[in-house]
């Protein structure tokens, strides 16, 4: 994941950047796939830094180490396992 994509994903999560309805829908579709993936694990760090996190807010990918929620919000990103 490129630095610019990391910043974009976190910017959208923190509300610093806007998220269109299409991006939210795409993100949700991607997160459903991530949740079912055996490579997705819960992150204690994400649990500590996010206020009132949902289940999808705190999972990360063990293949690329990216937080799934933030990565899913970046249209140009892809799954390292080619699942999305």
PyMOL Python script that loads the backbone (N, CA, C, O; Angstrom):
from pymol import cmd

cmd.read_pdbstr("""\
ATOM      1  N   UNK A   1       0.850  -1.171   0.000  1.00  0.00           N
ATOM      2  CA  UNK A   1       0.000   0.000   0.000  1.00  0.00           C
ATOM      3  C   UNK A   1       0.898   1.238   0.000  1.00  0.00           C
ATOM      4  O   UNK A   1       1.809   1.359   0.819  1.00  0.00           O
ATOM      5  N   UNK A   2       0.633   2.133  -0.910  1.00  0.00           N
ATOM      6  CA  UNK A   2       1.417   3.362  -1.017  1.00  0.00           C
ATOM      7  C   UNK A   2       1.079   4.323   0.122  1.00  0.00           C
ATOM      8  O   UNK A   2      -0.032   4.304   0.652  1.00  0.00           O
ATOM      9  N   UNK A   3       2.037   5.153   0.487  1.00  0.00           N
ATOM     10  CA  UNK A   3       1.834   6.128   1.551  1.00  0.00           C
ATOM     11  C   UNK A   3       0.624   7.015   1.269  1.00  0.00           C
ATOM     12  O   UNK A   3      -0.151   7.315   2.178  1.00  0.00           O
ATOM     13  N   UNK A   4       0.459   7.432   0.027  1.00  0.00           N
ATOM     14  CA  UNK A   4      -0.682   8.289  -0.315  1.00  0.00           C
ATOM     15  C   UNK A   4      -2.008   7.560  -0.073  1.00  0.00           C
ATOM     16  O   UNK A   4      -2.986   8.180   0.345  1.00  0.00           O
ATOM     17  N   UNK A   5      -2.046   6.252  -0.332  1.00  0.00           N
ATOM     18  CA  UNK A   5      -3.257   5.473  -0.085  1.00  0.00           C
ATOM     19  C   UNK A   5      -3.509   5.294   1.404  1.00  0.00           C
ATOM     20  O   UNK A   5      -4.656   5.316   1.849  1.00  0.00           O
ATOM     21  N   UNK A   6      -2.435   5.114   2.181  1.00  0.00           N
ATOM     22  CA  UNK A   6      -2.569   4.998   3.633  1.00  0.00           C
ATOM     23  C   UNK A   6      -3.176   6.290   4.182  1.00  0.00           C
ATOM     24  O   UNK A   6      -4.110   6.255   4.982  1.00  0.00           O
ATOM     25  N   UNK A   7      -2.638   7.419   3.747  1.00  0.00           N
ATOM     26  CA  UNK A   7      -3.152   8.708   4.205  1.00  0.00           C
ATOM     27  C   UNK A   7      -4.604   8.914   3.775  1.00  0.00           C
ATOM     28  O   UNK A   7      -5.411   9.436   4.544  1.00  0.00           O
ATOM     29  N   UNK A   8      -4.934   8.509   2.564  1.00  0.00           N
ATOM     30  CA  UNK A   8      -6.306   8.636   2.087  1.00  0.00           C
ATOM     31  C   UNK A   8      -7.256   7.785   2.928  1.00  0.00           C
ATOM     32  O   UNK A   8      -8.311   8.260   3.347  1.00  0.00           O
ATOM     33  N   UNK A   9      -6.883   6.533   3.175  1.00  0.00           N
ATOM     34  CA  UNK A   9      -7.735   5.639   3.965  1.00  0.00           C
ATOM     35  C   UNK A   9      -7.975   6.161   5.370  1.00  0.00           C
ATOM     36  O   UNK A   9      -9.110   6.172   5.848  1.00  0.00           O
ATOM     37  N   UNK A  10      -6.908   6.593   6.035  1.00  0.00           N
ATOM     38  CA  UNK A  10      -7.056   7.142   7.388  1.00  0.00           C
ATOM     39  C   UNK A  10      -7.789   8.472   7.355  1.00  0.00           C
ATOM     40  O   UNK A  10      -8.573   8.761   8.259  1.00  0.00           O
ATOM     41  N   UNK A  11      -7.553   9.287   6.337  1.00  0.00           N
ATOM     42  CA  UNK A  11      -8.267  10.559   6.212  1.00  0.00           C
ATOM     43  C   UNK A  11      -9.757  10.355   6.090  1.00  0.00           C
ATOM     44  O   UNK A  11     -10.540  11.116   6.658  1.00  0.00           O
ATOM     45  N   UNK A  12     -10.159   9.330   5.352  1.00  0.00           N
ATOM     46  CA  UNK A  12     -11.586   9.018   5.203  1.00  0.00           C
ATOM     47  C   UNK A  12     -12.149   8.461   6.504  1.00  0.00           C
ATOM     48  O   UNK A  12     -13.269   8.804   6.884  1.00  0.00           O
ATOM     49  N   UNK A  13     -11.401   7.614   7.188  1.00  0.00           N
ATOM     50  CA  UNK A  13     -11.861   7.046   8.453  1.00  0.00           C
ATOM     51  C   UNK A  13     -12.047   8.131   9.510  1.00  0.00           C
ATOM     52  O   UNK A  13     -13.015   8.110  10.270  1.00  0.00           O
ATOM     53  N   UNK A  14     -11.120   9.069   9.550  1.00  0.00           N
ATOM     54  CA  UNK A  14     -11.163  10.123  10.568  1.00  0.00           C
ATOM     55  C   UNK A  14     -12.086  11.279  10.193  1.00  0.00           C
ATOM     56  O   UNK A  14     -12.254  12.212  10.979  1.00  0.00           O
ATOM     57  N   UNK A  15     -12.682  11.231   9.011  1.00  0.00           N
ATOM     58  CA  UNK A  15     -13.594  12.284   8.589  1.00  0.00           C
ATOM     59  C   UNK A  15     -12.898  13.517   8.030  1.00  0.00           C
ATOM     60  O   UNK A  15     -13.531  14.557   7.846  1.00  0.00           O
ATOM     61  N   UNK A  16     -11.617  13.410   7.763  1.00  0.00           N
ATOM     62  CA  UNK A  16     -10.881  14.532   7.193  1.00  0.00           C
ATOM     63  C   UNK A  16     -11.099  14.633   5.682  1.00  0.00           C
ATOM     64  O   UNK A  16     -10.950  15.705   5.095  1.00  0.00           O
ATOM     65  N   UNK A  17     -11.447  13.522   5.070  1.00  0.00           N
ATOM     66  CA  UNK A  17     -11.759  13.458   3.638  1.00  0.00           C
ATOM     67  C   UNK A  17     -13.168  12.901   3.480  1.00  0.00           C
ATOM     68  O   UNK A  17     -13.605  12.067   4.272  1.00  0.00           O
ATOM     69  N   UNK A  18     -13.857  13.354   2.480  1.00  0.00           N
ATOM     70  CA  UNK A  18     -15.212  12.861   2.237  1.00  0.00           C
ATOM     71  C   UNK A  18     -15.217  11.457   1.657  1.00  0.00           C
ATOM     72  O   UNK A  18     -14.265  11.023   1.008  1.00  0.00           O
ATOM     73  N   UNK A  19     -16.317  10.760   1.910  1.00  0.00           N
ATOM     74  CA  UNK A  19     -16.512   9.417   1.371  1.00  0.00           C
ATOM     75  C   UNK A  19     -17.860   9.406   0.655  1.00  0.00           C
ATOM     76  O   UNK A  19     -18.896   9.663   1.268  1.00  0.00           O
ATOM     77  N   UNK A  20     -17.841   9.111  -0.633  1.00  0.00           N
ATOM     78  CA  UNK A  20     -19.081   9.081  -1.406  1.00  0.00           C
ATOM     79  C   UNK A  20     -19.886   7.830  -1.074  1.00  0.00           C
ATOM     80  O   UNK A  20     -19.372   6.883  -0.481  1.00  0.00           O
ATOM     81  N   UNK A  21     -21.141   7.845  -1.462  1.00  0.00           N
ATOM     82  CA  UNK A  21     -22.007   6.684  -1.249  1.00  0.00           C
ATOM     83  C   UNK A  21     -21.458   5.463  -1.975  1.00  0.00           C
ATOM     84  O   UNK A  21     -21.538   4.345  -1.465  1.00  0.00           O
ATOM     85  N   UNK A  22     -20.903   5.673  -3.157  1.00  0.00           N
ATOM     86  CA  UNK A  22     -20.333   4.570  -3.929  1.00  0.00           C
ATOM     87  C   UNK A  22     -19.112   3.984  -3.213  1.00  0.00           C
ATOM     88  O   UNK A  22     -18.925   2.768  -3.189  1.00  0.00           O
ATOM     89  N   UNK A  23     -18.279   4.861  -2.630  1.00  0.00           N
ATOM     90  CA  UNK A  23     -17.104   4.391  -1.897  1.00  0.00           C
ATOM     91  C   UNK A  23     -17.513   3.627  -0.645  1.00  0.00           C
ATOM     92  O   UNK A  23     -16.888   2.624  -0.299  1.00  0.00           O
ATOM     93  N   UNK A  24     -18.554   4.090   0.037  1.00  0.00           N
ATOM     94  CA  UNK A  24     -19.037   3.375   1.231  1.00  0.00           C
ATOM     95  C   UNK A  24     -19.556   1.984   0.856  1.00  0.00           C
ATOM     96  O   UNK A  24     -19.294   1.001   1.549  1.00  0.00           O
ATOM     97  N   UNK A  25     -20.294   1.922  -0.249  1.00  0.00           N
ATOM     98  CA  UNK A  25     -20.826   0.633  -0.700  1.00  0.00           C
ATOM     99  C   UNK A  25     -19.689  -0.314  -1.076  1.00  0.00           C
ATOM    100  O   UNK A  25     -19.700  -1.482  -0.687  1.00  0.00           O
ATOM    101  N   UNK A  26     -18.715   0.181  -1.827  1.00  0.00           N
ATOM    102  CA  UNK A  26     -17.569  -0.634  -2.223  1.00  0.00           C
ATOM    103  C   UNK A  26     -16.803  -1.106  -0.986  1.00  0.00           C
ATOM    104  O   UNK A  26     -16.401  -2.267  -0.903  1.00  0.00           O
ATOM    105  N   UNK A  27     -16.606  -0.208  -0.038  1.00  0.00           N
ATOM    106  CA  UNK A  27     -15.896  -0.553   1.194  1.00  0.00           C
ATOM    107  C   UNK A  27     -16.635  -1.663   1.938  1.00  0.00           C
ATOM    108  O   UNK A  27     -16.014  -2.625   2.390  1.00  0.00           O
ATOM    109  N   UNK A  28     -17.953  -1.536   2.067  1.00  0.00           N
ATOM    110  CA  UNK A  28     -18.727  -2.545   2.786  1.00  0.00           C
ATOM    111  C   UNK A  28     -18.627  -3.905   2.088  1.00  0.00           C
ATOM    112  O   UNK A  28     -18.473  -4.930   2.753  1.00  0.00           O
ATOM    113  N   UNK A  29     -18.712  -3.919   0.773  1.00  0.00           N
ATOM    114  CA  UNK A  29     -18.580  -5.184   0.030  1.00  0.00           C
ATOM    115  C   UNK A  29     -17.205  -5.807   0.274  1.00  0.00           C
ATOM    116  O   UNK A  29     -17.096  -7.016   0.480  1.00  0.00           O
ATOM    117  N   UNK A  30     -16.175  -4.995   0.253  1.00  0.00           N
ATOM    118  CA  UNK A  30     -14.823  -5.489   0.506  1.00  0.00           C
ATOM    119  C   UNK A  30     -14.683  -6.003   1.937  1.00  0.00           C
ATOM    120  O   UNK A  30     -14.084  -7.055   2.162  1.00  0.00           O
ATOM    121  N   UNK A  31     -15.234  -5.265   2.907  1.00  0.00           N
ATOM    122  CA  UNK A  31     -15.107  -5.663   4.309  1.00  0.00           C
ATOM    123  C   UNK A  31     -15.824  -6.980   4.609  1.00  0.00           C
ATOM    124  O   UNK A  31     -15.380  -7.750   5.461  1.00  0.00           O
ATOM    125  N   UNK A  32     -16.934  -7.239   3.909  1.00  0.00           N
ATOM    126  CA  UNK A  32     -17.623  -8.526   4.092  1.00  0.00           C
ATOM    127  C   UNK A  32     -16.692  -9.667   3.682  1.00  0.00           C
ATOM    128  O   UNK A  32     -16.661 -10.713   4.330  1.00  0.00           O
ATOM    129  N   UNK A  33     -15.939  -9.461   2.608  1.00  0.00           N
ATOM    130  CA  UNK A  33     -14.985 -10.476   2.148  1.00  0.00           C
ATOM    131  C   UNK A  33     -13.858 -10.620   3.167  1.00  0.00           C
ATOM    132  O   UNK A  33     -13.454 -11.733   3.502  1.00  0.00           O
ATOM    133  N   UNK A  34     -13.356  -9.496   3.652  1.00  0.00           N
ATOM    134  CA  UNK A  34     -12.269  -9.526   4.638  1.00  0.00           C
ATOM    135  C   UNK A  34     -12.690 -10.252   5.917  1.00  0.00           C
ATOM    136  O   UNK A  34     -11.932 -11.058   6.456  1.00  0.00           O
ATOM    137  N   UNK A  35     -13.891  -9.966   6.394  1.00  0.00           N
ATOM    138  CA  UNK A  35     -14.365 -10.603   7.625  1.00  0.00           C
ATOM    139  C   UNK A  35     -14.374 -12.118   7.519  1.00  0.00           C
ATOM    140  O   UNK A  35     -14.100 -12.813   8.498  1.00  0.00           O
ATOM    141  N   UNK A  36     -14.686 -12.628   6.348  1.00  0.00           N
ATOM    142  CA  UNK A  36     -14.767 -14.073   6.145  1.00  0.00           C
ATOM    143  C   UNK A  36     -13.404 -14.708   5.863  1.00  0.00           C
ATOM    144  O   UNK A  36     -13.280 -15.932   5.854  1.00  0.00           O
ATOM    145  N   UNK A  37     -12.401 -13.895   5.638  1.00  0.00           N
ATOM    146  CA  UNK A  37     -11.077 -14.384   5.260  1.00  0.00           C
ATOM    147  C   UNK A  37     -10.302 -14.871   6.491  1.00  0.00           C
ATOM    148  O   UNK A  37     -10.274 -14.182   7.511  1.00  0.00           O
ATOM    149  N   UNK A  38      -9.677 -16.040   6.407  1.00  0.00           N
ATOM    150  CA  UNK A  38      -8.862 -16.515   7.533  1.00  0.00           C
ATOM    151  C   UNK A  38      -7.618 -15.659   7.769  1.00  0.00           C
ATOM    152  O   UNK A  38      -6.992 -15.763   8.824  1.00  0.00           O
ATOM    153  N   UNK A  39      -7.257 -14.825   6.815  1.00  0.00           N
ATOM    154  CA  UNK A  39      -6.104 -13.946   6.967  1.00  0.00           C
ATOM    155  C   UNK A  39      -6.400 -12.666   7.733  1.00  0.00           C
ATOM    156  O   UNK A  39      -5.485 -11.896   8.026  1.00  0.00           O
ATOM    157  N   UNK A  40      -7.662 -12.429   8.059  1.00  0.00           N
ATOM    158  CA  UNK A  40      -8.042 -11.229   8.815  1.00  0.00           C
ATOM    159  C   UNK A  40      -8.000 -11.542  10.304  1.00  0.00           C
ATOM    160  O   UNK A  40      -8.572 -12.531  10.763  1.00  0.00           O
ATOM    161  N   UNK A  41      -7.322 -10.692  11.041  1.00  0.00           N
ATOM    162  CA  UNK A  41      -7.184 -10.871  12.493  1.00  0.00           C
ATOM    163  C   UNK A  41      -7.566  -9.581  13.212  1.00  0.00           C
ATOM    164  O   UNK A  41      -7.471  -8.489  12.652  1.00  0.00           O
ATOM    165  N   UNK A  42      -7.996  -9.728  14.456  1.00  0.00           N
ATOM    166  CA  UNK A  42      -8.328  -8.572  15.275  1.00  0.00           C
ATOM    167  C   UNK A  42      -7.054  -7.921  15.794  1.00  0.00           C
ATOM    168  O   UNK A  42      -6.124  -8.600  16.228  1.00  0.00           O
ATOM    169  N   UNK A  43      -7.027  -6.600  15.741  1.00  0.00           N
ATOM    170  CA  UNK A  43      -5.861  -5.842  16.189  1.00  0.00           C
ATOM    171  C   UNK A  43      -6.151  -5.146  17.517  1.00  0.00           C
ATOM    172  O   UNK A  43      -7.079  -4.344  17.620  1.00  0.00           O
ATOM    173  N   UNK A  44      -5.359  -5.458  18.512  1.00  0.00           N
ATOM    174  CA  UNK A  44      -5.505  -4.792  19.806  1.00  0.00           C
ATOM    175  C   UNK A  44      -5.152  -3.308  19.697  1.00  0.00           C
ATOM    176  O   UNK A  44      -5.739  -2.479  20.392  1.00  0.00           O
ATOM    177  N   UNK A  45      -4.211  -2.976  18.843  1.00  0.00           N
ATOM    178  CA  UNK A  45      -3.827  -1.580  18.653  1.00  0.00           C
ATOM    179  C   UNK A  45      -4.991  -0.787  18.068  1.00  0.00           C
ATOM    180  O   UNK A  45      -5.298   0.308  18.540  1.00  0.00           O
ATOM    181  N   UNK A  46      -5.636  -1.331  17.047  1.00  0.00           N
ATOM    182  CA  UNK A  46      -6.782  -0.645  16.454  1.00  0.00           C
ATOM    183  C   UNK A  46      -7.910  -0.512  17.465  1.00  0.00           C
ATOM    184  O   UNK A  46      -8.622   0.492  17.464  1.00  0.00           O
ATOM    185  N   UNK A  47      -8.084  -1.504  18.325  1.00  0.00           N
ATOM    186  CA  UNK A  47      -9.124  -1.431  19.357  1.00  0.00           C
ATOM    187  C   UNK A  47      -8.839  -0.284  20.320  1.00  0.00           C
ATOM    188  O   UNK A  47      -9.767   0.375  20.789  1.00  0.00           O
ATOM    189  N   UNK A  48      -7.575  -0.041  20.616  1.00  0.00           N
ATOM    190  CA  UNK A  48      -7.214   1.007  21.573  1.00  0.00           C
ATOM    191  C   UNK A  48      -7.340   2.410  20.975  1.00  0.00           C
ATOM    192  O   UNK A  48      -7.697   3.348  21.687  1.00  0.00           O
ATOM    193  N   UNK A  49      -7.054   2.565  19.688  1.00  0.00           N
ATOM    194  CA  UNK A  49      -7.029   3.916  19.122  1.00  0.00           C
ATOM    195  C   UNK A  49      -8.363   4.369  18.537  1.00  0.00           C
ATOM    196  O   UNK A  49      -8.544   5.557  18.272  1.00  0.00           O
ATOM    197  N   UNK A  50      -9.288   3.457  18.333  1.00  0.00           N
ATOM    198  CA  UNK A  50     -10.574   3.840  17.752  1.00  0.00           C
ATOM    199  C   UNK A  50     -11.644   3.937  18.838  1.00  0.00           C
ATOM    200  O   UNK A  50     -11.733   3.085  19.721  1.00  0.00           O
ATOM    201  N   UNK A  51     -12.443   4.982  18.753  1.00  0.00           N
ATOM    202  CA  UNK A  51     -13.535   5.172  19.704  1.00  0.00           C
ATOM    203  C   UNK A  51     -14.716   4.321  19.272  1.00  0.00           C
ATOM    204  O   UNK A  51     -15.133   4.382  18.115  1.00  0.00           O
ATOM    205  N   UNK A  52     -15.253   3.536  20.177  1.00  0.00           N
ATOM    206  CA  UNK A  52     -16.418   2.687  19.919  1.00  0.00           C
ATOM    207  C   UNK A  52     -16.297   1.940  18.592  1.00  0.00           C
ATOM    208  O   UNK A  52     -17.151   2.090  17.718  1.00  0.00           O
ATOM    209  N   UNK A  53     -15.244   1.136  18.437  1.00  0.00           N
ATOM    210  CA  UNK A  53     -15.042   0.448  17.151  1.00  0.00           C
ATOM    211  C   UNK A  53     -16.068  -0.649  16.892  1.00  0.00           C
ATOM    212  O   UNK A  53     -16.554  -1.303  17.815  1.00  0.00           O
ATOM    213  N   UNK A  54     -16.381  -0.829  15.628  1.00  0.00           N
ATOM    214  CA  UNK A  54     -17.201  -1.961  15.216  1.00  0.00           C
ATOM    215  C   UNK A  54     -16.266  -3.119  14.906  1.00  0.00           C
ATOM    216  O   UNK A  54     -15.045  -2.958  14.917  1.00  0.00           O
ATOM    217  N   UNK A  55     -16.833  -4.273  14.634  1.00  0.00           N
ATOM    218  CA  UNK A  55     -16.023  -5.456  14.339  1.00  0.00           C
ATOM    219  C   UNK A  55     -15.105  -5.242  13.140  1.00  0.00           C
ATOM    220  O   UNK A  55     -13.957  -5.688  13.147  1.00  0.00           O
ATOM    221  N   UNK A  56     -15.606  -4.560  12.112  1.00  0.00           N
ATOM    222  CA  UNK A  56     -14.785  -4.349  10.916  1.00  0.00           C
ATOM    223  C   UNK A  56     -13.758  -3.236  11.103  1.00  0.00           C
ATOM    224  O   UNK A  56     -12.819  -3.135  10.313  1.00  0.00           O
ATOM    225  N   UNK A  57     -13.913  -2.405  12.120  1.00  0.00           N
ATOM    226  CA  UNK A  57     -12.951  -1.329  12.380  1.00  0.00           C
ATOM    227  C   UNK A  57     -11.625  -1.842  12.916  1.00  0.00           C
ATOM    228  O   UNK A  57     -10.609  -1.154  12.817  1.00  0.00           O
ATOM    229  N   UNK A  58     -11.622  -3.036  13.480  1.00  0.00           N
ATOM    230  CA  UNK A  58     -10.425  -3.494  14.199  1.00  0.00           C
ATOM    231  C   UNK A  58      -9.734  -4.700  13.573  1.00  0.00           C
ATOM    232  O   UNK A  58      -8.860  -5.300  14.198  1.00  0.00           O
ATOM    233  N   UNK A  59     -10.111  -5.064  12.350  1.00  0.00           N
ATOM    234  CA  UNK A  59      -9.420  -6.180  11.716  1.00  0.00           C
ATOM    235  C   UNK A  59      -8.343  -5.667  10.766  1.00  0.00           C
ATOM    236  O   UNK A  59      -8.468  -4.605  10.157  1.00  0.00           O
ATOM    237  N   UNK A  60      -7.291  -6.455  10.665  1.00  0.00           N
ATOM    238  CA  UNK A  60      -6.207  -6.139   9.737  1.00  0.00           C
ATOM    239  C   UNK A  60      -5.883  -7.393   8.937  1.00  0.00           C
ATOM    240  O   UNK A  60      -6.235  -8.504   9.331  1.00  0.00           O
ATOM    241  N   UNK A  61      -5.217  -7.202   7.827  1.00  0.00           N
ATOM    242  CA  UNK A  61      -4.848  -8.293   6.934  1.00  0.00           C
ATOM    243  C   UNK A  61      -3.463  -8.816   7.320  1.00  0.00           C
ATOM    244  O   UNK A  61      -2.506  -8.044   7.384  1.00  0.00           O
ATOM    245  N   UNK A  62      -3.354 -10.097   7.571  1.00  0.00           N
ATOM    246  CA  UNK A  62      -2.057 -10.669   7.925  1.00  0.00           C
ATOM    247  C   UNK A  62      -1.151 -10.832   6.702  1.00  0.00           C
ATOM    248  O   UNK A  62       0.050 -11.057   6.851  1.00  0.00           O
ATOM    249  N   UNK A  63      -1.706 -10.721   5.511  1.00  0.00           N
ATOM    250  CA  UNK A  63      -0.904 -10.812   4.286  1.00  0.00           C
ATOM    251  C   UNK A  63      -0.124  -9.525   4.030  1.00  0.00           C
ATOM    252  O   UNK A  63       1.051  -9.566   3.666  1.00  0.00           O
ATOM    253  N   UNK A  64      -0.784  -8.381   4.220  1.00  0.00           N
ATOM    254  CA  UNK A  64      -0.133  -7.097   3.914  1.00  0.00           C
ATOM    255  C   UNK A  64       0.009  -6.195   5.144  1.00  0.00           C
ATOM    256  O   UNK A  64       0.642  -5.142   5.073  1.00  0.00           O
ATOM    257  N   UNK A  65      -0.573  -6.604   6.255  1.00  0.00           N
ATOM    258  CA  UNK A  65      -0.538  -5.859   7.526  1.00  0.00           C
ATOM    259  C   UNK A  65      -1.359  -4.577   7.527  1.00  0.00           C
ATOM    260  O   UNK A  65      -1.232  -3.774   8.451  1.00  0.00           O
ATOM    261  N   UNK A  66      -2.186  -4.366   6.528  1.00  0.00           N
ATOM    262  CA  UNK A  66      -3.004  -3.158   6.459  1.00  0.00           C
ATOM    263  C   UNK A  66      -4.281  -3.314   7.284  1.00  0.00           C
ATOM    264  O   UNK A  66      -4.832  -4.411   7.375  1.00  0.00           O
ATOM    265  N   UNK A  67      -4.753  -2.215   7.888  1.00  0.00           N
ATOM    266  CA  UNK A  67      -6.064  -2.250   8.529  1.00  0.00           C
ATOM    267  C   UNK A  67      -7.129  -2.347   7.429  1.00  0.00           C
ATOM    268  O   UNK A  67      -7.159  -1.525   6.513  1.00  0.00           O
ATOM    269  N   UNK A  68      -7.983  -3.337   7.526  1.00  0.00           N
ATOM    270  CA  UNK A  68      -8.937  -3.619   6.447  1.00  0.00           C
ATOM    271  C   UNK A  68      -9.896  -2.466   6.181  1.00  0.00           C
ATOM    272  O   UNK A  68     -10.172  -2.146   5.025  1.00  0.00           O
ATOM    273  N   UNK A  69     -10.407  -1.838   7.238  1.00  0.00           N
ATOM    274  CA  UNK A  69     -11.358  -0.747   7.042  1.00  0.00           C
ATOM    275  C   UNK A  69     -10.743   0.384   6.229  1.00  0.00           C
ATOM    276  O   UNK A  69     -11.351   0.864   5.273  1.00  0.00           O
ATOM    277  N   UNK A  70      -9.552   0.809   6.600  1.00  0.00           N
ATOM    278  CA  UNK A  70      -8.910   1.916   5.901  1.00  0.00           C
ATOM    279  C   UNK A  70      -8.551   1.538   4.466  1.00  0.00           C
ATOM    280  O   UNK A  70      -8.735   2.333   3.544  1.00  0.00           O
ATOM    281  N   UNK A  71      -8.044   0.335   4.284  1.00  0.00           N
ATOM    282  CA  UNK A  71      -7.665  -0.103   2.937  1.00  0.00           C
ATOM    283  C   UNK A  71      -8.892  -0.217   2.035  1.00  0.00           C
ATOM    284  O   UNK A  71      -8.831   0.122   0.853  1.00  0.00           O
ATOM    285  N   UNK A  72      -9.999  -0.692   2.591  1.00  0.00           N
ATOM    286  CA  UNK A  72     -11.214  -0.877   1.792  1.00  0.00           C
ATOM    287  C   UNK A  72     -11.806   0.431   1.296  1.00  0.00           C
ATOM    288  O   UNK A  72     -12.551   0.432   0.316  1.00  0.00           O
ATOM    289  N   UNK A  73     -11.493   1.546   1.950  1.00  0.00           N
ATOM    290  CA  UNK A  73     -12.021   2.849   1.554  1.00  0.00           C
ATOM    291  C   UNK A  73     -11.280   3.476   0.380  1.00  0.00           C
ATOM    292  O   UNK A  73     -11.738   4.473  -0.178  1.00  0.00           O
ATOM    293  N   UNK A  74     -10.143   2.904   0.003  1.00  0.00           N
ATOM    294  CA  UNK A  74      -9.342   3.461  -1.085  1.00  0.00           C
ATOM    295  C   UNK A  74      -9.670   2.692  -2.364  1.00  0.00           C
ATOM    296  O   UNK A  74      -9.321   1.520  -2.507  1.00  0.00           O
ATOM    297  N   UNK A  75     -10.332   3.360  -3.269  1.00  0.00           N
ATOM    298  CA  UNK A  75     -10.816   2.717  -4.498  1.00  0.00           C
ATOM    299  C   UNK A  75      -9.714   2.002  -5.262  1.00  0.00           C
ATOM    300  O   UNK A  75      -9.945   0.918  -5.796  1.00  0.00           O
ATOM    301  N   UNK A  76      -8.528   2.578  -5.326  1.00  0.00           N
ATOM    302  CA  UNK A  76      -7.435   1.998  -6.107  1.00  0.00           C
ATOM    303  C   UNK A  76      -6.695   0.859  -5.436  1.00  0.00           C
ATOM    304  O   UNK A  76      -5.784   0.290  -6.036  1.00  0.00           O
ATOM    305  N   UNK A  77      -7.055   0.508  -4.212  1.00  0.00           N
ATOM    306  CA  UNK A  77      -6.376  -0.580  -3.510  1.00  0.00           C
ATOM    307  C   UNK A  77      -6.958  -1.932  -3.912  1.00  0.00           C
ATOM    308  O   UNK A  77      -8.092  -2.015  -4.383  1.00  0.00           O
ATOM    309  N   UNK A  78      -6.177  -2.977  -3.724  1.00  0.00           N
ATOM    310  CA  UNK A  78      -6.629  -4.334  -4.018  1.00  0.00           C
ATOM    311  C   UNK A  78      -6.215  -5.260  -2.872  1.00  0.00           C
ATOM    312  O   UNK A  78      -5.308  -4.950  -2.100  1.00  0.00           O
ATOM    313  N   UNK A  79      -6.879  -6.366  -2.783  1.00  0.00           N
ATOM    314  CA  UNK A  79      -6.550  -7.393  -1.795  1.00  0.00           C
ATOM    315  C   UNK A  79      -5.292  -8.137  -2.247  1.00  0.00           C
ATOM    316  O   UNK A  79      -5.173  -8.479  -3.424  1.00  0.00           O
ATOM    317  N   UNK A  80      -4.358  -8.392  -1.336  1.00  0.00           N
ATOM    318  CA  UNK A  80      -3.140  -9.113  -1.723  1.00  0.00           C
ATOM    319  C   UNK A  80      -3.420 -10.557  -2.128  1.00  0.00           C
ATOM    320  O   UNK A  80      -2.580 -11.194  -2.763  1.00  0.00           O
ATOM    321  N   UNK A  81      -4.589 -11.077  -1.768  1.00  0.00           N
ATOM    322  CA  UNK A  81      -4.972 -12.429  -2.153  1.00  0.00           C
ATOM    323  C   UNK A  81      -5.922 -12.435  -3.352  1.00  0.00           C
ATOM    324  O   UNK A  81      -6.494 -13.466  -3.706  1.00  0.00           O
ATOM    325  N   UNK A  82      -6.076 -11.261  -3.968  1.00  0.00           N
ATOM    326  CA  UNK A  82      -6.955 -11.085  -5.137  1.00  0.00           C
ATOM    327  C   UNK A  82      -8.413 -11.451  -4.868  1.00  0.00           C
ATOM    328  O   UNK A  82      -9.109 -11.924  -5.767  1.00  0.00           O
ATOM    329  N   UNK A  83      -8.875 -11.237  -3.648  1.00  0.00           N
ATOM    330  CA  UNK A  83     -10.267 -11.511  -3.320  1.00  0.00           C
ATOM    331  C   UNK A  83     -11.170 -10.340  -3.660  1.00  0.00           C
ATOM    332  O   UNK A  83     -12.381 -10.502  -3.803  1.00  0.00           O
ATOM    333  N   UNK A  84     -10.573  -9.148  -3.790  1.00  0.00           N
ATOM    334  CA  UNK A  84     -11.303  -7.956  -4.256  1.00  0.00           C
ATOM    335  C   UNK A  84     -10.352  -6.993  -4.914  1.00  0.00           C
ATOM    336  O   UNK A  84     -10.769  -5.930  -5.372  1.00  0.00           O
TER     337      UNK A  84
END
""", "prot")
cmd.dss("prot")
cmd.show_as("cartoon", "prot")
cmd.util.cbc("prot")
cmd.orient("prot")
